[in-house]
Amino acid sequence: LGVGGVPRGRIVEIFGPESSGKTTLALHIVAEAQRTGGIAAFIDAEHALDPVYAKNLGVDVDELLISQPDTGEQALEITDMLIRSGALDVVVIDSVAALVPRAEIEGEMGDTHVGLQARLMSQALRKLAGTLNRSRTTAIFINQLREKIGVMWGSPETTPGGRALKFYSSTRIDVRRIESIKDGTDQTGNRVRAKIVKNKVAPPFRLAEFDIMFGEGISREGSLLDVAVENDIVRKSGAWYTYEGDQLGQGREKAKVFLRENPELAIQLQAKILEALGLTKDPSQEAQLDENGEAIAREANPDPKSGKRK
């Protein structure tokens, strides 16, 4: 994403085909937010959240605020109230396509409701955008794909919910499954490519590939290995992976197993990657947030009693 993670106080859209890893990616973001002491909410409009799977990904389900609303209006009202409270760090809405307007639910099965969902989203996002910025909460909207009929040139793919979400999103992530990961004849996971198709906080159109293992989520070891090879921290010679003269394994899967069995080495590798990417913090420049969300360097804070700097 170019800024070390999802931006605070902004709207993020994750979209892609079915079973491409959209919810998995969002749940990993929730798990990371909780790990750093944050509070997260999950608006389950699809009524399909699996708490066991979420727990496997590292989500503290007991501390996660979960809502399963009946209508789109109810879902967005709950989202607005949670954001206005100022207590949340991240809220996930899964998914935009499942935010069914009340008029559609109360109507007959064959009734046509032109533009209802688009108007609902447009109104909601106008209200949410400013509130999100003030509360420093990140809103993650998961979205599905639809196809436009009669498109002769360009991609026929589009996302439901109108154009408002495209405009208000600071970051849009296109998630696609590109290949299967197999152990012999058994499929154990998917190789996924994420493309940043819109980014207001860093240069767009960056690509990232990662493994999503069934029942486990995104493979941390696989991601460490890929980034370490890209930054010449781990050497890849033929099928062998080597780190500081020590062989990690022959083949990517064996190298992943080696890192999983040696967590100290994985932590060391992660530290070197963060240093190489310039994402480590200098303790002397560590900043804290005041009530208004403004960064103040600790060593520059004047002593309120003496007027001298600490």
N, C-alpha and C positions, 0 to 999 in steps of 0.2 A: 504493500500500500504506500510505501515511500515515507511514512512518518512513524514507523515502529508499532503500528496497530490501528484499530478503527478510531476515527476522530471523535472526541467528546463533544457533546452538544450539537451533534449533526444527525442527519438521516442517512442510513445505509440501506441499499436494496441488494438482496442476493436473489438472483433468478437463474433458471435453467430448466432442462427437461426433467421428467420424473426420475426418481432414484439416482440423481447425480451427486447428492451429498450436500444439498442446501441446508437442511435442518441440522445435519451433523456439524457443518461449519459454524452455524449459529450457536449450537450448544457448546462447542469448544470455546467460543468467545465468552459465553456465559460462565463456563468453568474457570477461565482465566480471570474474569472479573471477580468471581467469588474467591479465588485463590489469593488475590491481592486485597481482600477485605471488603469488596464491594457487594452491593445488594442488587439482585436481578429479578426480573419478572418475565413470564412467558405467557402470552395471550394465545391460547390454543384454539383458534377459530376452526381448524380442521378436526378437532377432537381426536387427535391421533398421536399425542405425545406418549412415548413409552418410557416410564420412569426408570425401569431397569436398565435400558440402553443408555439413558441420560446419565445414570449413576456410573456406568462403565466408562463414560467419557470424562468423568471427573466432576460432574455436576453434583453439588450438595442439594439433593431433592428436598430435604427437610427445610432448607432455608430459601428455596426457590418459591417465589410468589407465582402461583398458577391460576389462570382464569380460563374457563371454557364458556364463552358468551353464546347467546342464542342468535343474536343478530349483529350485523355490521355496525349499526349505530351504537349498540351496547358495548361492543369490543373497543371502538374508538373513544367512547366516553370513559371507559375504564382506563384506557391508555392515557388519556388526557389528565384524569384525576391522579394517577400514579406519578406522572411526570411533574405535575404542579406541586406534589408533596415535597419534591426536592430530595427524597430519600434514595432514589434509584440511581444506579450507575449505568445500567443497560436494560432495555425492554425489547423483547422479540415478539413480533406479530407474525404468526404462522397460520395461514398465509393470506395475502391480499385477495386472491381468487375466492377464498372461502368467506370473505366479508360480505355476506348476503344482506341487502337492504331489507328493512322490515316489511315494506310494501310487497316485495317479492315473496317473502315467506308467508304472509297473510293472504296473498292472492292465489288464484287457481294455477294448476300445473302448466297450462298452455298459454298463460298470459304473457304479453310482451311488455318489457320494462326497459325502454331505450334510454341509455345513458345514466341510469339511476346510480350504479356503482361508481361511475366516473365523477358524478356530482358529489357523492358522499365523500370520496377520497379527496377531491379538490377542497371542499369545505373543511374537512378534518385537518389536512396538511397546512392550510392557512393558519389555523389555530395552534397547531403543534409546533411549527417552525420556531416561533419566538420563544415559546415556553421551554423548548429543548435547549436553546442557547443559554437561557438564564439559569436553568437547573443543571447544566453540564451533563445531561443524560444523553446516552446514545440510543437511538431508536433503529432497530434492524427490522426491515420489512422483507419477508420471504415471499417470492412471487413465482408463479408458474409461467409457462409459455403457451401462446395460442398462435394460430396461423391465419393471416389475412387471405381472404378469397380473391382470386383474380389478379394477383400480383404477377406482372410479367418480368420486371427487372428488380434486382435487389432482393434482399431477404424477405420472405413472407412472414417471418416470425415477429411476434409482438407480445407484450405483456398486458394482462387485464388490469382494469382500474383506471384507465384513461392516461392522459399525459402528465397530470399533476405530479405523480411520484417521480417521474423521470426528471422533472424540473427541480423539485425540492431536494432530491437526493444529492448529497455531497460526494458519495461514492456508490458506484454501481458495479457489482461483481457478477460476471457471467460464469457459471459453473457447469462444466461438461465432463461426462465420463468418456475417456479416450481409449482405454483398454482394460482387460481383465487381468487380475493377478491370480496365478494358479499354483497350487502345490500338487504336482502330478496332474491328475485329471480333475481334481476338485478346485472349484473357484473359491478363493479365500478373501478376495477383496477387489477393489477397482482402483485404477490409476485415473486421477482426476486433474483436469486443467482448469485453473481459474484465471479469467482475464478481466482486468480492471477497465471496463469500457467507458467509465466516466470518473474523473477524480478532480475535486476542487482544491485538495490540500497537497497534491504532489502531481508530477507528470503522469498522465494516463497511459493506457494500453500496455501496461506491464503484464507479464505472464508468470504464473507459478504452477508447478506440478507437484502433486503429493499423492500418497497412497491412503486410501480409506479401507481399513480391514474390517470385515464383517464382525459385528459384536464388540469391536474395540475402538472404532473411530479412526481419526487421522493418525498415521504411524509417525510418532515423534522421531524414532530412530532413522526411518527412511528419509524424512525431511532434513535431519542433521547431516546425513550422509551426502545427500544431493547438494546442499549448500556448501558443505565442506569441500567437496570436489570442485565446485564452481570457483571457490576462493583459494584453491591450491593449498588447503590445509590438509586434506587427505589426497594422496596420490592414487590414481587409477591406472594400472598398467595391465592391459588385457582384461582379464576377469578379476584380477586381484586388487584389493583395496589395502593401502598401506598408510599408517599414521606414525610419523616420527620413527621410521625404521621397523615398526611392529606391524605384522600382517593382521588385518581385521578379518579376512576371510576371502574365499574364492567365490565370486558371485555376489550380487547385491543382497539377496535374501539371507545368505550366511553372514554377511557383514552386519546386517540389521540384527540378527540373532545375537551376534557377539556383543554389540552395543547394549542390547537389552539385558544380557547376562552380566555386563560390567557397567553399572550405572555411574560409577565414579568417572570412568573414561568418557561417558556420554556428557556428563556435566562439564568436564574439562574441555571437551570439544565444543560445547555450546558457548562457553565463555570465550573461546578463541574466535568463534564465528561472530559473536556480538562485537568483539573488539575490532575484528576486520571490517565489519560493516559500519563501525562508528556509532553503535547503539548503546555503548556502556556509559554510565554516568560518573562524572568526576565528583567524589564525595565533597570536595571543597566548594563545588558549584551547585550542590544539591539544593533544590528549591522546594519551598512549602507553599501551600495555597491558603490565602486568607479567606474571609467570609465572602468576598466578592469574586473569588476565583482568580485573583491576580497573583502571579508568581513573585515571591520575594526571596532573594538569596539570604540564607540564614546568617552568614557572617556580616552581612550589610545591615542587619536590623539594629537600629539605635536602642540603647537602654532607656526606657521611658523615665527612669528616676534621675539618672545622671546626665542624660543627653549624649553620652558617649557611645561609641560603637562597641558591641560585644566582642 
